[in-house]
């Protein structure tokens, strides 16, 4: 088995081993396992049964991540996207009045368009046309973004009507636990302990038990009733979605997933060292194909758009470099259907340190931006700060695509910009003019 895995995933070529990949996979899963419960919590407001969506979430995540692992041999995990599920629920179904079946149909259609754009290499061209400055900025911006999410989950940063965000109550047990978790994980990483992020999550979870932050599980194994999944499987109403005139809805799903995925792939690949000497992502077509198939499959299983997760960076930080990491993530998602009582006890305060520390590591990519060239600095900086400030990877990318060609052109360096960037810059301007943010 060891020889087979080494051969299939080219472990030695990627300077990794089975143990490292397994630890990386479990780490990635732990940092994104919240989606198993958060996604159905949001989507169930459309009238979809909570338990059915929970199973669909785990199944679609396992399916899409396995596609990525086997097709592209990359350690990227996929699952129903946060933000996209909120748009699905509150805008499309509750706001526009479509049924959840028609909304799933719109997701399916967007997935088919993703697939066409991938097979015609449009998506690959976009990713490979991105200049190094934007690729570095995207990676750093994602780092700030996931660190910000971690700070929110920890209660260290909270909402403020006066200043939008402010410092939370640092005497709150959850905030204290998260801070302790950051210290523990940081010390483990400083000592080069293998699996330090995963160990940090587990130790922090255990430390939360005496304070009631980590709830004791009601059981170890809970056998799911797969009949509860039936109400949402293969219920996407494609013809109904077409009759509803969902061009704008499909475009929204298409836009957000296209650039969220592009940003995540570039950012995490940059961190993992996958980009070649020209800054391009090898096997981008396979990675995007897996993402497209994941969205189509997810809609059939009963979930909104499936996308590549930024939390994959936590597994990469632990040394994950191949699809074996993804296989482990997929198996964990499948197991979660049976071990949901155990997985559900991991509090946000325990996974927050992982997101914060991984985010800090990803900031190192800002050093690859030419800070002596204002035409590189302005679009790079705006891309970086827009992601956490607008809570959107796609927004950060779009603003970067608008500013980069403009700054380069008026700085006398317009011939250095790929023609695709000029076109995308114009399209983003038109998008904001006519469709808003």
N, C-alpha and C positions, 0 to 999 in steps of 0.2 A: 504493500500500500504506500509506504514511504517513497519508494522509487517511482511509483506511478504518479504520485502527487508532484514530486520534484520535476518529473519529466513534463507533465501536462501543463503546469503553471510556470515552468522555467524558474524555479525558486533560486537556484544557484546563480543564474544569469542576473537576477534582480537583487543579489546579495541579501537573501533572506532565508528563513527556514520555517518548517511547519509550526513550531512552537510560537515563533514571533507572529506569524500570520493568524494563528488561533487567538492569541492575546489581543492582537489588533482588531480582529473581528468582534470579539466580545466587548472590547472597549467602545467601538463604534456603535454597537447595538445598545449598550447601556446609556450612551449619551442621546440616543434618538428613540429609545423605547417609549418615551412619553407619548409619541404619536399614536400608539395603540389605544390609548384612552382619550387623548385630546381630540383626535380626529372624529371619532364617533360622538363625542360630547358636542361638537359643533354641528356636524352633519345631521345628527338626529333631530335637530330643531326643524328640519324640513319635513319631518314625519317618518323618516327612515328609522327602523328599529335599531336601538343602540347596540344590542348584542350582535345583530347581523352585520352592522357596519364595523364593529370591532374585529370580527373574524375576517371580513373583507379587507380591512386595513392590513392585518398581519399577512394574509394570503397574497395580496397585491404587492406588498413590500418584499416578501420572500421571492415571488415570481420575477419582479423587475430586477432585484439585486442579483438574482441568479443569472438572468439574461446578461447583465453587465459583466459578471464574473466569467461566464463561459464564452461570450462573444468577443469581449475586449481584453479580458485578463487584467482588469483594473480593480483596485480596492475601494470602489465607490459604491455606497449604499443608496438605494432609492426607496421612496415611500410617498404616500399622498402628501402633497405640499401644503404647508402652513401658509395662510394668505390666500392661496387658491381655494382651499376648502371654505374659508370665510366668504370669499367672493361667490362661490357656488351656493352657499346657504343664504347669506343675507342680501346679496344683490340679485342673483339670478332667480332663486326660488321665492324667497320672502318679499323681495323688492319688485321684481318684474312679473311675478305671478306664474312662472312656468312650474310645471310639476317636477318633482325630483327625477322622475323617469326621463323627461325631456332634457333636463339639465345634464344627466348622464349621457344622453344622446349627443349633446353639444360637446361634451368632453371627448366622446368617441370620435366625432368628426374632426376635432382639433388634433387628436392623436393621428388620424389618417393623414392630415395635412403635414404634421411633423414628419411622418414617415416618407411622404413624397418629397419634402424639402431635404430630407436626409439622403434619400436615394439619388436625388439630382445634385447632391453635394453642395446645396445652397448653405446649409447650416455649417458644414465644414469650412467653406470659403469664408464665412463670417468670422469664425473662431480664428482661423489661421491668418486673416487679414488684420487682426488686432495688433497694434504696435506694442513693443515691449513695455513701454510706459504704462499703457492701459492694462496690460496683463499683470504687471507688477502692482499697479494700483488696485486692481480688482482683488488680487490675493490679499493685500494689506487691508482693503476695505472690508472684505469678508471676515478677516481677523477681528477688526473692531466690532463688526456686526455681531458675531457670535459671542464675543466678550461682553457686549452690551446685553445680549439675551441672558447670558450667565449672571450678570450683575442684577438684572431684573428678577430672574428666578430665585436669586439668593435674598432678595429684599434689600440689597445694598443700595440700589437705585429704584426710586419709586416715582409715581406720578405727582406733578405739582401744577395746580391751576395757574400759579403765578409765573413759574419758570419752566414749565413743561415737565422737567425732571428735577429731582433733588435727592439728597442723601437720605436713605431710609433710616429706620431705627436700628442702630448697631447693637443695641442691647436685646433685640429680639432673638430668641433662641435659634431661629432659622438662619438669620444673618450671621450669628456667632458660629454656628455649625459650618456654614459655607466658608467663612474666613479660616477656620481651623482646617477645613478640607484643602484650601488653597495652600496653606503652610505645609501640611502633610505631603500633598502631591508635589509641591515645589521642592521640598527636601529630598523626596524619593528620586525626583528627576535629577537633582544636583548630584546625587550619589550614583547616577546611571543605573538605577534599579530597573530591570526588565519588567514591563507591565505596570509602571508606576502610576499611570493615569487610572487604569482599572483598579489597582490596589487602593488608590485614593478614594475612588467611588465606593468600594466595598467597605473600607474602614470608616468613612464618613457616614455611610448608611447605618452601620452598627453603632457608632457613637450617638446617632440620633435617637436610638431606642429608649434610653432612660429619660429623655426629655419629651417623649411623646411625638417627636417630629417624624420618626420612622414608626409607622403603625405595624403592629405585629400581624402577620398573615393569618387569615381565618382557616387556611388550609395550605397544604404544599402543592397538591395537584387538584385541578378542577376539570373534570371531563366536560368538554363543550358539547352542546347539542347542535350538530351540524345542520339539523333541520331549521335552526334559527337563522341560518345564512341564506336559506332559500328565498326569502322575500325580496332580496336585492340582487341576486345573481341573474345575469342575462335579462335585466329589466330595463336596460337603456332603450329609450324610445327615440330611435334615430329619425324615423319619418315624422314623428311629432315635433322634433326639434327643427327639422327643415321647414315644416309648415308654420312654425312659430316665427320664422324670419330671424334667425339667431346669428346673423353675420357679425354684429358688434360683439356678442357674447363669445363666439368662437374666436374672434380676433383677440379679445382680452385674454382668454385662456392661452392662445397661441403666443401672444407677445410675452406674457409673464413667464411662461414655461421656457420659451426659447432662450430668453436672456438670463433668467435665473440659472438654467442649466449651463449655458455658455459660461457664465461667471463662475459657477461652482467648479465646473470641469477645469477651467483655466487656473482658477485660484488654487485649488487643491493639487492639481497637476504640477503647478509651479512649485508648491511646497514640497512635493514628493520628488521633484527632479525629473519629471517625465517629459518636459518640453525639450525639443531638440535644439541644435545650435542656432537655428533660425527663429526660435521661439514658438514653433508649431507643435501641436499635440499629435504624436503618432497614433494611429488607429482611432482618430477622432470619429471617423465614419462608423466604426463598430460601437463606440461608446454612445453616440447619438442614436444609432439604430436601436440599441437596448433601451434607451430612454423613451423612444417613440413606441416601441412594442409594449413597454411598461404602462404607458398612458392608455393605449388601446385595451390591453388586458385588464388594467385597473377599472376602467369604465364598465367592462363586462362583469367584473367581480363585484362591483357596487361601490366604487369610491371615486372621488374627484381626481383631478390630474395628478399623476405620479411623476415625481421629479427627483433629480439627484440631490442628496442632502449635504449641506455644508458640514454637518457633524462627522462626515467621512474624514475630515481633517484630524479628528482625534485618533482614529485608527492609524492614519498615516504617520502621526507624531509618535506612535508606538512602534513604528517600523513596518507597518503593512504596505506591501508593494505590489501584490498580485491579486488575481481573482480569488485565490484561496481565502483571503480576508472576507471577500463578498460572500463566498459559500458559507462561511461560518456565520456571518450576519443573517443570511437567508435561513439557515437552520435554527438560529436563535428566534427568529420571527415565527417560524413554524412551531417551535417548542413553546413559545409564549402563549399559544392558544390553549395549551394544557397547564402551563405554569403561571398563569396570569396572577394568582394570589401572591406569589413571591415577587414577580416583577413589579407589581403595583406598589410594593412597599418602598421602593427606592424613591426618596423625596427629591424635589427639585434642588434643594440645598446641597444634595450629594453629587449631582451631575453638574451643577453650576461651576464648581472649581475647574472641572475638565474643560468646559467651554472657555472660561476666562484665560486659563493657562495656554490652551491651544491658540486662542486668539492673539495672545502676546507673542507667541512664536511666529505666527504668520506675518507680523508687522515687520519682520526683518527684510521683507521684500521691497520696502520703500527705498532701500539703499541702491536699487537698480534703476531708480529714476534719476535722470540728469537734473539735479537741483540747481545747476548753473544756467539752465535754459528755461526761460519763463514759458515758452511755448509747450514745454513738456510738463513743467511744474503745475500750472494752473489746471489743465484738464485732469492731471493725475491726482492733485489734491482734492478737487471737487468730486471726483469719482470715489475717493477714499471716504471722505466725510459724509457724502450723501447716503451711503448705505446704512450706517447706524442712525443718522438723523432723520431719514425718511422711512426707516424700517423696511427697506426694499433693495435687494441686490440689483434688480432690473432697473430701478430708477437711477442708481449710481452709474450703471453701465450706459444708460441712455444719455445722461448728462455728459458723460465722458466722451461719447461718440459725437455729440453736438459740438463740444468745445474744442476737441483735439484738431479736427480739420480747419476750424476757424482760426485758432491760434497759430497753427503751423503755416497756413496760407498767408496771413498778414505778417508773419515773422520772416517771410521769404523762404520758407522751407516746405512749401506746398507740394513740391514734386516728390517729397519723401513719403507722402501719405497714399496708401492704397486706394484705388478708385472706389472700392466697396465701402470704405469708411466715409467718403464724401456722400455717397448715395444714402447710407444709413443715417448719417447726420441730418440730411434733408428730410428723410422719412420720420425721424424722431421729432423734428421741429413741427412738421405737419401734424403728427400725432398729438402733440401738446396743444397745437392751435385749435384743432377740430374735435379732439376727444378728451382733452384735459389730461390731468395726471392720472 
